[in-house]
C-alpha cells in the first residue's frame, strides 16, 4: 500500500459555464454555417 493520499478540489456547478448554443462560438462567416444552411435546405 502506498503512502499517497488523494487530494480533491472543491467543485461547484457554477464553475463550468458553457454557451446554451454552441453556434454562438462559430464566427458568422465560418464555412460550417454555409454547410449547415446548404444541408438544411436540401432536407425539406
N, C-alpha and C positions, 0 to 999 in steps of 0.2 A: 504494500500500500504506500502511496506517495504522501509527502508532507504538504502538497499543494492544495489550496482550497479555492473554490470558485468565487469570483468576485462579480457581483451583479450590480448593474447600474439601474437606478430608478427610471421607470418609463411611464409616460402618460400618453393618452391618445392624442393630446394636443401637439405633440412633438412633430408628427408627420403630417404635413399639410400638402395635399395633392389637389390639383385642379379638378373640378367636378367634370369637366370635359377636356380630354387630352388634346382636342383640336385647338384649344386655346394656346397651346405651346407651339403649334405649327405656323410658320410665317404665312401671311396672306398670299404670297406669290410662290409658294413651295409647290414642286411638281406633284406631291401627294394629293394636293387639293384638286389638281387637274384630273388625275387618275380617278379620284373618288367621284367627281362630278360626271366624268365620262361613263364610268361603270354604273352610276346611279341612273343616268338617262337611258341606258340600254336595258335595265331591269324591267321597266314598265312597258 
